[in-house]
Amino acid sequence: MDGDANDGPGESRTDGAPRQRFQWFHDVRTWIHARPHLHLFYKVLVGIVGGLVVIIGLILVPLPGPGWLVVFIGLTVLASEFHFFHKIIVWLKAQLHRFWDWAKRHGPKRLRDAADRGKADVDAAHTGAARTVGVRARGRARGANSAHPGH
């Protein structure tokens, strides 16, 4: 079945094209992007929802709980439609990699072990989010149906 959440990214459909995770979401976004007025409404809606999630996350930061996680989720929502926020996500990923590399070189054994796991988790989360929203990873060839944030 096309678009099954359990489908791996490397599997192929019967027409030879690679399956995408959440194919239905990709199809809906392609349909929306083909209609300028609907696309504008969708983009404004994504901006409002993503902005609210970021604001709620910033309010939660000083409280116990996942404040920064909520901020990053909001940025990921915004990055699905706005190229500027995608650049922020890529920059944050680079900063996290720098931190994990520093922690691996200078930290105690426990921190070095956490650095390996943290770096892998950041890569997996970024790749999964990019695949879900249709953003192509840096250096990967652009497919005919790939969505472009900011368009």
ZIFENPE-V113728 format. One record per pair of residues at least 24 apart in sequence whose C-alpha atoms are under 7 Angstrom apart, sorted by the first residue. I is the first residue (numbers start at 0). J is the second residue. Records with the same first field share a line. If there is no record, write none. Layout:
I: J / J
//
This chain:
20: 131
21: 131
25: 133
42: 80
45: 76 / 77
46: 77
49: 73 / 74 / 76 / 77
78: 148
79: 132 / 148
80: 148 / 149
81: 148 / 149
82: 148 / 149
92: 121
//
